[in-house]
Amino acid sequence: RGIGTVGDNPGLESSVAVFIDGVYRSRSGIGLNELGEVDRIEVLRGPQGTLFGRNASAGLIHVITKKPSYDLGGYVEGEYGNYDYYRLAGALAGGLTETIAARLDAVYSKRDGFLFDPVNDVDVNNRDRLFLRGQLLFEPSEDLTVRLIGDFTDRNERCCGAVYLDRDTVPAVGNLLSTQNTIIPVLTSLGQPTARFSNPFSRIISVSPGRSYDGETRDWGVSGEVNWNFGAATLTSITAYRDYKTNQGSDTDYSQVDILYRAPGNSAAQREFRTFTQELRLQGSVFDDKVDWLIGGFFADEDLTLQDNLRFGSQYGRFATCRFVRGTPLAPFFDATQRGCLTPTAQAIGTGLVTPPPTVVPAAAVATLRAVTPGLNALDTLNDRGSTQDRYLQNSRNWAIFTHNIVH
């Protein structure tokens, strides 16, 4: 529980921490990636703050990858699946000297998207990932081991499109095509195909022309782990630096109508984490192994830079005015093809060009039209607006001192 509690705010950390080879990954999406060959996975229930590393209110997942070996060896692995999915993985390990061993892991996976955007003729929710990890293991004596790790991940994927769910698929959802739903008629009148509101298993999505879900992620890091056995105690030090950068475009309104979007590329919603962590642990046993003791400290310094460019699309003004007109007593004057979503007659009345007799248009309706038409016409022009380079900066420094003792 808790692995998905981050939400969409990059400034918040998950209540379930993720560690890989003793190094804290500050966001779940950063840690849960291609991993190469894994030795074991440890799951600690929470709260956890006395065994090692970062406090975690709901526990943690610790992935330990396979270490280098002195015997020459490796593996090659291949998979193939539907949507033209394939994954190639392999590793090579061996001793360089009597005290130094090395290992290289590589993974490449690719898959077509399982959703189709017919407007822009492209698949969405695809996969295209490359992962590399190199390791050096230095063991000058039985009491001292040093493990150095460097890894790199590159992802170029279109994420995250979505289909509409209807009552035939999930009976609990609202009736999208109900006459009381004012949003759907507005969308369809502005170009959204009605067919997209049913049969989600067609896997056809609605995207505005020229909008994209393209995104790119680059994640790399280096770490060094030292274990030194003094006899009476063992000292463990883990030092790491990580750099994670991602940008993601989106058609944020999930419709063919151009209402809200983020442009792809470096000008898109870009997030960058730069994280330094240092952990020290000293542990041993006393009183003829009747007491196992551990003391430690942890420090993390993380800089988050967030850049956003959420913008109104080319049809936002018309969509907003149509939503207003359709959902008010002005609905009889609704015309999505006209300025302010008002019929030409209503426009003429609202701008004071004509004054119809009360037997044709009630005086109250005339007064309402003349009160709101200037505002609707102004709102109708509100397109291609929004942020161009909003920047948010956050620094997080935290430290912990912990101890864990067992009496037998």
C-alpha positions in Angstrom: 0.0 0.0 0.0 1.1 3.5 -0.7 3.2 2.9 -3.8 0.9 5.1 -5.8 0.2 7.9 -3.3 2.4 10.4 -5.0 -0.3 11.8 -7.3 0.7 14.2 -10.0 2.7 16.7 -7.9 6.4 16.1 -8.4 7.2 17.9 -5.2 5.8 15.1 -3.1 7.5 11.8 -2.3 5.8 8.5 -2.2 4.9 7.0 1.2 6.6 3.8 0.0 10.3 4.4 -0.6 12.2 2.6 -3.4 15.8 1.7 -3.0 18.0 0.2 -5.7 21.3 -1.2 -4.5 21.0 0.8 -1.3 20.4 4.1 -3.1 17.2 6.0 -2.5 15.1 6.8 -5.5 13.1 9.8 -4.5 10.1 9.1 -6.8 8.5 5.8 -7.6 8.5 6.5 -11.3 12.2 7.1 -11.2 13.0 3.8 -9.5 10.6 1.4 -11.1 12.3 1.1 -14.5 14.3 -1.5 -16.4 16.7 -3.1 -13.9 18.8 -5.7 -15.7 19.5 -8.9 -13.8 18.1 -8.8 -10.2 19.6 -10.8 -7.4 16.7 -10.3 -4.9 14.0 -8.0 -3.8 13.4 -7.1 -0.2 10.1 -5.7 1.0 10.0 -4.0 4.5 6.8 -3.1 6.1 6.4 0.4 7.5 7.1 2.6 9.1 10.8 2.0 8.4 13.4 4.3 9.7 15.7 2.3 11.9 17.4 -0.3 9.7 18.9 1.9 7.0 18.5 4.9 4.8 15.5 7.2 4.3 12.5 7.2 6.6 9.5 5.6 4.9 6.1 5.9 6.5 4.5 2.9 4.6 7.6 0.7 4.2 9.9 0.3 1.3 10.9 -1.9 -1.7 14.6 -2.6 -2.0 15.9 -4.1 -5.3 19.4 -5.6 -5.2 20.9 -6.2 -8.6 23.4 -9.0 -9.4 27.0 -8.2 -8.5 30.0 -8.8 -10.7 31.6 -12.3 -10.5 35.2 -13.3 -11.1 34.2 -16.2 -13.3 33.7 -15.3 -16.9 30.0 -15.6 -17.8 26.8 -13.8 -18.9 23.4 -14.3 -20.4 21.3 -13.3 -23.4 17.6 -13.1 -23.2 14.9 -12.3 -25.8 11.2 -11.9 -25.8 8.5 -11.2 -28.4 4.8 -10.3 -28.0 1.8 -8.7 -29.6 1.8 -5.1 -30.7 5.2 -6.0 -32.2 6.7 -6.0 -28.7 10.3 -7.2 -28.3 12.8 -7.0 -25.5 16.5 -7.9 -25.6 18.6 -8.2 -22.5 22.0 -9.4 -21.7 25.0 -9.2 -19.4 28.7 -10.0 -19.4 30.8 -10.4 -16.2 34.2 -11.6 -15.3 37.4 -10.9 -13.4 39.8 -8.2 -14.6 42.4 -9.1 -11.9 42.5 -11.2 -8.9 40.9 -8.5 -6.8 38.7 -6.6 -9.4 35.6 -8.0 -11.2 33.4 -6.1 -13.7 29.9 -6.5 -15.1 27.9 -4.8 -17.8 24.1 -5.1 -18.2 22.1 -3.9 -21.1 18.3 -4.0 -21.9 16.4 -2.6 -24.9 12.7 -2.9 -25.2 10.3 -1.6 -27.8 6.5 -2.0 -28.4 3.9 -0.3 -30.6 1.3 1.7 -28.9 -1.9 -0.1 -28.0 -4.0 3.1 -28.6 -4.4 4.6 -32.0 -4.8 8.3 -32.9 -6.4 8.5 -36.3 -6.2 12.3 -36.5 -2.4 12.4 -36.4 -2.0 8.8 -37.7 0.2 7.6 -34.8 0.1 5.0 -32.0 0.1 6.1 -28.4 1.2 4.4 -25.2 4.1 2.8 -26.9 7.4 1.7 -25.4 11.0 2.5 -26.4 13.6 2.1 -23.7 17.3 1.6 -23.4 19.0 0.7 -20.1 22.8 0.3 -19.4 24.5 -0.5 -16.1 28.2 -1.0 -15.5 29.8 -2.2 -12.2 33.2 -2.7 -10.7 33.8 -4.8 -7.6 37.1 -4.3 -5.8 38.0 -6.7 -3.0 41.6 -6.1 -1.8 41.0 -8.3 1.2 38.4 -10.4 2.9 37.5 -7.5 5.2 37.1 -4.7 2.6 34.9 -4.6 -0.5 34.1 -1.6 -2.8 31.3 -1.7 -5.3 31.0 1.1 -7.9 27.9 1.3 -10.1 26.9 3.6 -13.0 23.7 3.4 -14.9 21.9 5.2 -17.7 18.3 5.0 -18.9 16.8 6.6 -22.0 13.1 6.5 -22.8 11.3 8.0 -25.9 7.7 7.2 -25.6 4.2 8.6 -26.3 2.3 8.6 -23.1 -0.5 8.8 -21.8 -3.5 8.6 -24.0 -6.9 7.4 -22.7 -10.3 6.3 -24.1 -13.7 7.3 -22.8 -15.7 4.7 -20.8 -19.4 4.3 -21.4 -22.1 2.5 -19.4 -21.9 -0.6 -21.6 -18.3 -1.0 -20.4 -18.6 0.1 -16.8 -22.3 0.4 -15.6 -21.3 2.6 -12.7 -20.1 5.6 -14.9 -22.5 8.4 -15.8 -24.4 8.4 -19.1 -22.1 10.4 -21.4 -24.8 10.8 -24.0 -27.5 11.9 -21.6 -29.5 15.0 -22.7 -28.6 16.5 -19.3 -24.9 16.3 -20.2 -24.0 19.7 -21.7 -20.3 19.0 -22.3 -20.7 16.2 -24.9 -23.0 18.1 -27.3 -20.6 21.0 -27.2 -17.6 18.7 -28.0 -19.5 17.0 -30.8 -20.6 20.3 -32.3 -17.0 21.4 -32.4 -15.7 18.3 -34.1 -15.4 15.5 -31.6 -16.7 12.2 -33.1 -19.7 10.8 -31.2 -18.3 7.3 -31.8 -15.4 8.0 -29.4 -17.8 8.1 -26.4 -18.6 4.4 -26.8 -16.7 1.1 -27.5 -13.5 1.9 -25.7 -12.2 -1.5 -26.7 -11.7 -0.2 -30.2 -8.6 1.5 -28.6 -9.2 4.6 -30.8 -8.5 7.9 -29.0 -9.4 11.5 -29.8 -6.5 13.9 -30.2 -6.5 17.4 -31.6 -4.7 17.9 -34.9 -1.0 18.7 -34.3 -1.1 17.8 -30.6 1.3 15.1 -29.3 1.9 12.8 -26.3 5.6 12.6 -27.2 7.9 12.5 -24.2 11.6 11.8 -23.4 13.2 10.7 -20.2 16.9 10.5 -19.3 18.0 9.1 -16.0 21.5 8.4 -14.9 23.4 8.0 -11.7 26.6 6.8 -10.0 27.1 5.2 -6.6 29.8 3.7 -4.4 29.3 1.2 -1.6 32.1 0.4 0.8 31.9 -2.4 3.4 34.8 -2.6 5.9 34.9 -5.3 8.5 36.9 -4.2 11.6 36.3 -7.5 13.4 34.2 -6.1 16.2 32.0 -4.1 13.8 31.3 -3.5 10.1 31.2 -0.1 8.6 29.0 0.5 5.5 29.1 3.7 3.4 26.9 4.3 0.4 27.4 7.5 -1.6 25.3 8.3 -4.6 24.4 11.1 -7.1 21.4 10.8 -9.5 20.2 13.1 -12.3 16.7 12.5 -13.7 15.1 14.7 -16.4 11.8 14.2 -18.3 9.6 16.2 -20.5 6.1 15.2 -21.7 3.7 16.6 -24.2 0.0 16.0 -23.9 -3.4 16.7 -25.4 -4.7 17.5 -21.9 -8.4 17.6 -22.7 -8.4 14.1 -24.3 -10.6 15.2 -27.2 -10.3 16.1 -30.8 -11.4 19.7 -29.9 -8.3 21.8 -29.2 -8.9 23.0 -25.7 -5.9 22.4 -23.5 -2.4 21.1 -24.3 1.3 20.9 -23.4 3.7 21.1 -26.3 6.3 18.3 -26.5 10.1 18.9 -26.3 12.3 20.8 -24.0 9.7 23.6 -23.7 7.1 21.1 -22.4 6.3 20.1 -18.8 9.9 19.3 -17.9 10.9 17.9 -14.5 14.5 17.5 -13.4 15.7 16.0 -10.1 19.3 16.2 -9.0 19.8 14.1 -5.8 22.9 13.5 -3.6 22.6 10.9 -0.8 25.1 9.7 1.8 24.5 6.9 4.2 26.8 5.5 7.0 26.0 2.4 9.1 28.1 0.8 11.8 26.9 -2.6 13.2 28.1 -5.5 15.2 27.4 -7.7 18.1 28.5 -7.8 21.8 28.1 -9.9 24.9 28.8 -13.2 23.2 26.4 -12.3 20.3 23.5 -11.7 22.8 23.0 -8.2 21.4 23.1 -7.2 17.8 23.5 -3.4 17.5 23.3 -0.9 14.6 23.7 2.8 14.5 23.6 5.0 11.3 23.1 8.3 9.7 21.5 9.4 6.4 21.7 12.7 4.4 19.9 13.7 1.2 20.1 16.9 -0.8 17.7 17.2 -3.7 17.0 20.0 -6.2 13.8 19.9 -8.2 13.3 22.1 -11.2 9.9 22.1 -12.8 9.0 23.9 -16.0 5.5 24.0 -17.3 3.7 25.4 -20.4 0.0 24.4 -20.0 -1.8 26.4 -22.6 -5.3 27.0 -24.0 -5.7 25.6 -27.5 -7.0 27.1 -30.7 -10.7 26.3 -29.8 -10.7 27.1 -26.1 -12.7 30.3 -26.4 -15.4 28.7 -28.6 -15.6 25.7 -26.2 -15.9 28.0 -23.1 -18.6 30.2 -24.7 -20.6 27.2 -26.0 -20.4 25.5 -22.5 -22.0 28.7 -21.1 -24.7 29.1 -23.7 -25.6 25.4 -23.8 -26.0 25.2 -20.0 -28.2 28.3 -19.5 -31.6 29.5 -20.6 -29.8 30.8 -23.7 -29.7 27.2 -25.0 -32.4 28.0 -27.7 -30.0 30.5 -29.2 -27.1 28.0 -29.3 -25.0 27.7 -32.6 -21.5 26.4 -32.3 -20.5 27.7 -35.7 -21.2 31.3 -34.9 -19.3 33.9 -32.9 -20.1 33.6 -29.2 -22.0 30.4 -29.9 -25.1 32.4 -30.6 -27.3 32.4 -33.7 -27.0 35.4 -36.0 -30.4 36.6 -34.7 -29.2 36.4 -31.1 -26.0 38.2 -32.0 -28.0 41.0 -33.6 -30.2 41.3 -30.5 -27.3 41.1 -28.1 -25.3 43.8 -29.8 -28.3 46.0 -30.1 -28.6 45.9 -33.8 -32.3 44.8 -33.6 -35.0 44.9 -31.0 -37.5 42.2 -31.6 -41.1 42.5 -30.4 -41.9 40.8 -27.1 -44.2 38.4 -28.9 -41.2 37.0 -30.8 -38.4 37.2 -28.1 -39.4 37.8 -24.5 -38.1 41.1 -23.0 -36.2 39.1 -20.3 -34.3 37.2 -23.0 -33.4 40.4 -24.8 -32.1 41.9 -21.6 -30.0 38.7 -20.9 -28.6 38.6 -24.4 -27.5 42.3 -24.2 -25.9 41.7 -20.8 -23.8 38.7 -21.8 -23.2 38.9 -25.5 -20.2 41.4 -25.2 -18.6 39.1 -22.6 -19.2 35.9 -24.7 -17.8 37.6 -27.8 -14.6 38.5 -25.8 -14.4 35.0 -24.3 -14.7 33.5 -27.8 -11.4 35.1 -28.8 -9.5 33.6 -25.8 -7.3 31.1 -27.7 -3.6 30.2 -27.7 -3.1 31.6 -24.3 -1.3 30.3 -21.2 2.1 29.8 -19.7 5.2 29.7 -21.8 7.9 28.9 -19.3 6.6 28.7 -15.7 9.4 27.6 -13.5 9.2 26.2 -10.0 12.2 25.5 -7.9 12.4 23.3 -4.8 15.2 22.2 -2.6 14.9 19.4 -0.1 17.5 18.6 2.6 16.9 15.9 5.2 19.0 13.9 7.5 18.4 11.1 10.0 20.2 9.3 12.8 18.9 5.9 13.6 19.6 2.8 15.6 18.3 -0.7 15.7 19.2 -3.2 18.4 18.2 -6.8 19.0 18.6 -8.7 22.3 18.7 -12.4 22.1 
